[in-house]
Amino acid sequence: MSRSVFRDRDELVRVVAARLVEALAGAQAARGSASVVLTGGRVAADVYRTVRDRADRDSVDWSRVDVWWGDERFLPAGHPDRNETQARAALLDALPLDPARVHPMPADDGPDGADPQAAAQRYAQALVGAAGPDGDLPRFDVLLLGVGEDGHVASVFPGHPVTGATEPVAAVRDSPKPPPVRITLTLPAIGTAGEVWLVAAGADKAGAVRLALTEAGTDAIPADAAAPGAWTGTAGALPAAVVRGVAHTRWFLDREAVPPGP
């Protein structure tokens, strides 16, 4: 596991964008295609816009990139709060992607209607259908994750039943953050990615980052999700503390998100 700390959010965004272009181009050089799992959030949107505007973005053959999502708000297609909508506006609509290789999670006005469990199963089937002969899931070269103030990643929240899910995709009901219904890759599915990148900026993330980067995070949950940095160490794993990539787990932090200490 590696940790990179940048002087401010702008530098963080620039470096993550550059590294993402480099990683996808490298994957294509190695085997002809590449795969990325996108996340949502303000920092992610800034990264996507920076990739879009980079002079070297076409070092990636975007027609040979598979795009997946780590989680999604179960809302109508095109809703501004959907991670897909954000990613399309910030980056994807500007790229010469193969539409067949862009895999958004289902919306609540899709073929499964308002049934998030059926929608989660549909996405799991899409993953299985895209997997090669050697695996149950497709190869993910880079899987991007934001880190919540409560230590959640994707839509896997501390203390929520979905933290123990073993299927690759799960429906989330009663999310502690709105909207209450979501779809998410589970921790086992996230752990199949070649590289997992956790990106966090801002002082409100420092409490979660501190626990995630210490042994305390493996048995700590937030005492109050509405009070960042208020934690107990009594039960449950902090999702940000336990996710790992097969080859690499990389933390990208701005200075404000770095917890105090030696």
Backbone torsions as a table, in degrees:
resi	resn	phi	psi	omega
1	MET	NA	135.9	179.4
2	SER	-121.7	156.4	179.3
3	ARG	-132.9	125.3	176.7
4	SER	-118.3	130.7	-177.1
5	VAL	-118.4	132.8	-176.6
6	PHE	-118.2	155.3	-170.8
7	ARG	-67.1	-27.4	179.0
8	ASP	-157.4	175.3	-177.4
9	ARG	-62.2	-39.4	-177.9
10	ASP	-61.9	-43.5	178.7
11	GLU	-66.2	-40.6	177.1
12	LEU	-55.7	-50.2	-177.9
13	VAL	-61.1	-44.7	-178.8
14	ARG	-61.2	-42.9	-176.9
15	VAL	-70.9	-42.9	179.5
16	VAL	-62.2	-41.7	178.2
17	ALA	-61.6	-44.8	179.9
18	ALA	-63.8	-42.6	-179.8
19	ARG	-66.6	-33.7	179.3
20	LEU	-67.1	-45.4	176.4
21	VAL	-59.2	-44.1	-179.8
22	GLU	-62.2	-43.4	-177.3
23	ALA	-66.6	-41.8	-179.9
24	LEU	-68.5	-41.5	176.8
25	ALA	-62.8	-39.3	178.7
26	GLY	-65.3	-40.3	177.7
27	ALA	-62.9	-40.4	178.5
28	GLN	-67.2	-37.6	177.8
29	ALA	-63.1	-32.4	-177.4
30	ALA	-79.6	-37.2	-174.1
31	ARG	-143.1	5.7	172.2
32	GLY	96.0	-15.0	179.4
33	SER	-145.4	173.2	179.8
34	ALA	-148.6	161.1	-178.3
35	SER	-142.8	136.4	179.7
36	VAL	-133.3	144.6	174.9
37	VAL	-112.1	120.6	-175.0
38	LEU	-92.1	156.6	175.3
39	THR	-122.3	179.8	177.5
40	GLY	-114.2	-177.0	177.7
41	GLY	111.3	165.7	-175.0
42	ARG	-67.1	-41.9	179.6
43	VAL	-65.7	-42.3	178.5
44	ALA	-59.3	-43.7	179.4
45	ALA	-60.7	-38.7	177.7
46	ASP	-65.8	-39.7	176.7
47	VAL	-61.3	-45.6	-178.3
48	TYR	-62.5	-43.5	178.8
49	ARG	-63.8	-35.4	179.7
50	THR	-69.4	-40.3	173.7
51	VAL	-58.8	-45.6	-179.3
52	ARG	-56.3	-38.0	-172.9
53	ASP	-93.8	-2.1	-178.4
54	ARG	-71.9	140.0	179.2
55	ALA	-65.6	-27.2	-176.8
56	ASP	-96.8	14.6	-175.8
57	ARG	-61.7	-27.9	-177.7
58	ASP	-83.5	8.3	165.8
59	SER	-68.7	-14.6	172.5
60	VAL	-97.8	132.9	170.3
61	ASP	-84.4	96.2	-172.4
62	TRP	-66.9	-19.6	177.1
63	SER	-71.1	-12.1	178.7
64	ARG	-115.7	30.8	175.8
65	VAL	-113.9	128.3	171.5
66	ASP	-91.3	131.9	-177.6
67	VAL	-116.5	122.5	177.8
68	TRP	-121.9	172.5	176.0
69	TRP	-124.8	144.1	178.2
70	GLY	-80.4	-29.7	176.4
71	ASP	-162.6	168.4	-178.1
72	GLU	-154.5	145.5	171.1
73	ARG	-77.9	130.0	-175.4
74	PHE	-82.5	82.9	-175.1
75	LEU	-132.2	169.7	-179.6
76	PRO	-61.8	150.2	177.0
77	ALA	-55.0	135.8	179.8
78	GLY	83.7	-2.8	178.6
79	HIS	-62.1	137.2	-176.0
80	PRO	-63.3	-19.1	179.8
81	ASP	-88.1	-4.0	177.2
82	ARG	-76.1	140.3	177.0
83	ASN	-61.5	-35.9	177.5
84	GLU	-59.8	-46.8	-179.1
85	THR	-59.0	-44.4	179.1
86	GLN	-60.6	-47.3	-176.5
87	ALA	-67.4	-37.2	178.9
88	ARG	-65.3	-44.4	-178.3
89	ALA	-67.4	-38.2	-174.9
90	ALA	-80.0	-30.7	-171.2
91	LEU	-146.9	-54.0	-164.1
92	LEU	-62.8	-37.8	-178.8
93	ASP	-65.7	-16.8	-179.8
94	ALA	-92.9	-2.6	-173.9
95	LEU	-108.4	150.0	176.7
96	PRO	-82.8	62.2	-178.6
97	LEU	-77.4	154.2	169.5
98	ASP	-83.1	114.5	-176.8
99	PRO	-54.5	-29.5	-179.8
100	ALA	-70.2	-14.8	-179.1
101	ARG	-104.1	8.7	175.2
102	VAL	-105.7	122.0	-167.7
103	HIS	-123.0	75.4	177.2
104	PRO	-69.4	151.1	173.3
105	MET	-72.0	149.9	-176.4
106	PRO	-60.5	152.3	175.9
107	ALA	-99.6	166.4	-177.0
108	ASP	-80.4	0.4	169.5
109	ASP	-111.8	22.1	178.7
110	GLY	-89.0	-163.4	-174.6
111	PRO	-63.8	-21.4	179.5
112	ASP	-96.5	3.9	-180.0
113	GLY	60.0	-140.2	-174.8
114	ALA	-92.5	25.9	-179.6
115	ASP	-100.5	97.5	-175.6
116	PRO	-67.2	-29.0	179.0
117	GLN	-65.8	-44.4	177.5
118	ALA	-64.0	-38.7	178.5
119	ALA	-65.3	-39.6	177.3
120	ALA	-63.6	-41.6	177.9
121	GLN	-64.6	-36.5	177.5
122	ARG	-62.2	-42.5	179.9
123	TYR	-68.1	-37.5	176.2
124	ALA	-60.6	-40.1	178.7
125	GLN	-65.9	-36.7	176.7
126	ALA	-63.9	-39.6	177.3
127	LEU	-63.3	-46.3	178.8
128	VAL	-61.2	-40.7	-179.4
129	GLY	-65.4	-26.1	-179.6
130	ALA	-93.1	-4.9	-177.7
131	ALA	-72.9	148.6	174.6
132	GLY	-79.6	179.7	-177.4
133	PRO	-66.5	-15.8	-175.4
134	ASP	-99.2	6.0	-177.1
135	GLY	-155.5	163.5	177.3
136	ASP	-86.3	-15.9	179.7
137	LEU	-129.4	154.3	176.1
138	PRO	-66.4	162.8	176.4
139	ARG	-73.4	127.4	172.6
140	PHE	-107.0	115.0	179.7
141	ASP	-73.5	-48.3	179.1
142	VAL	-133.5	129.4	176.1
143	LEU	-118.9	114.9	-177.2
144	LEU	-89.6	138.3	177.3
145	LEU	-136.0	133.3	161.8
146	GLY	-82.3	168.5	178.6
147	VAL	-125.1	120.1	-180.0
148	GLY	-76.1	162.2	177.2
149	GLU	-60.0	-24.3	177.9
150	ASP	-93.9	3.7	179.8
151	GLY	86.8	11.8	178.5
152	HIS	-79.2	155.3	171.1
153	VAL	-130.7	150.4	-171.3
154	ALA	49.3	-130.4	171.6
155	SER	-116.4	38.6	174.5
156	VAL	-100.8	106.2	-173.2
157	PHE	-101.3	143.7	178.6
158	PRO	-55.7	133.0	177.0
159	GLY	78.8	-5.9	179.8
160	HIS	-82.8	147.0	-179.9
161	PRO	-55.3	-26.3	-177.0
162	VAL	-66.9	-16.7	178.0
163	THR	-62.2	-25.6	180.0
164	GLY	-98.9	7.0	-177.5
165	ALA	-66.2	141.6	179.4
166	THR	-109.0	-18.2	175.3
167	GLU	-70.8	158.0	-174.2
168	PRO	-70.2	-29.2	-178.2
169	VAL	-132.3	137.1	-176.7
170	ALA	-132.4	149.5	169.9
171	ALA	-84.1	139.4	178.2
172	VAL	-115.2	120.6	173.3
173	ARG	-113.8	153.5	179.8
174	ASP	59.3	41.9	174.9
175	SER	-58.9	137.8	177.6
176	PRO	-69.1	-14.2	173.3
177	LYS	-114.2	140.8	177.7
178	PRO	-70.5	153.5	-7.1
179	PRO	-72.5	157.7	-172.1
180	PRO	-73.8	-19.1	-176.8
181	VAL	-112.8	129.3	-175.4
182	ARG	-145.6	171.5	171.4
183	ILE	-127.4	140.8	-176.8
184	THR	-147.0	147.5	161.4
185	LEU	-64.8	145.1	179.5
186	THR	-90.4	171.6	-179.8
187	LEU	-59.2	-42.4	177.6
188	PRO	-61.5	-37.8	179.0
189	ALA	-68.6	-42.3	177.2
190	ILE	-58.0	-38.2	-177.3
191	GLY	-71.2	-4.0	175.5
192	THR	-87.5	-9.3	-177.6
193	ALA	-68.2	144.6	175.9
194	GLY	-60.8	-48.3	176.8
195	GLU	-128.5	131.8	172.4
196	VAL	-108.9	124.2	179.0
197	TRP	-112.4	122.5	175.6
198	LEU	-105.5	123.6	-173.0
199	VAL	-120.9	125.2	-178.1
200	ALA	-143.3	138.1	178.2
201	ALA	-138.6	142.3	174.8
202	GLY	104.8	148.9	-177.3
203	ALA	-64.8	-24.9	-179.2
204	ASP	-69.6	-11.2	178.0
205	LYS	-96.1	-6.7	-171.0
206	ALA	-63.8	-37.4	179.3
207	GLY	-62.8	-45.5	178.8
208	ALA	-65.9	-41.3	179.9
209	VAL	-62.8	-41.9	-179.7
210	ARG	-57.4	-48.1	-179.2
211	LEU	-68.6	-39.4	-176.8
212	ALA	-65.3	-28.9	-177.6
213	LEU	-96.1	8.9	175.0
214	THR	-126.7	166.7	179.6
215	GLU	-62.5	-23.6	-178.8
216	ALA	-60.1	-28.7	-177.1
217	GLY	-66.5	-19.7	-178.3
218	THR	-76.8	-11.9	176.9
219	ASP	-137.5	27.7	-177.6
220	ALA	-118.9	141.1	172.9
221	ILE	-129.8	157.1	-179.3
222	PRO	-69.1	137.3	174.9
223	ALA	-69.8	-31.0	-177.9
224	ASP	-153.1	110.9	-177.1
225	ALA	-61.7	-20.7	180.0
226	ALA	-85.3	-4.1	-178.0
227	ALA	-123.5	84.2	-178.4
228	PRO	-53.0	136.7	178.8
229	GLY	88.8	-7.2	177.4
230	ALA	-95.3	107.9	-171.0
231	TRP	-129.5	157.5	164.3
232	THR	-116.3	163.8	178.1
233	GLY	-118.4	38.9	-167.6
234	THR	-103.7	-31.3	-174.4
235	ALA	-158.8	148.2	171.1
236	GLY	81.5	151.7	179.8
237	ALA	-95.2	143.3	174.1
238	LEU	-79.0	118.3	-175.0
239	PRO	-53.3	-41.5	-179.1
240	ALA	-63.8	-21.6	-178.3
241	ALA	-82.2	-22.3	-170.2
242	VAL	-109.0	-12.7	179.9
243	VAL	-70.2	140.3	179.9
244	ARG	-144.4	143.2	170.3
245	GLY	-88.6	158.2	-179.1
246	VAL	-63.7	-45.9	-179.0
247	ALA	-98.2	-43.0	-175.9
248	HIS	-146.8	146.9	168.8
249	THR	-124.2	118.9	-172.6
250	ARG	-121.9	128.5	173.6
251	TRP	-101.1	131.0	174.7
252	PHE	-119.6	117.3	-171.9
253	LEU	-132.0	145.1	165.8
254	ASP	-88.6	169.2	-172.5
255	ARG	-61.2	-34.6	-177.8
256	GLU	-67.9	-26.5	-179.3
257	ALA	-84.5	-6.7	-179.9
258	VAL	-77.7	125.0	-178.7
259	PRO	-67.4	148.5	178.7
260	PRO	-66.8	154.2	178.7
261	GLY	144.6	-178.7	-178.2
262	PRO	-69.8	NA	NA
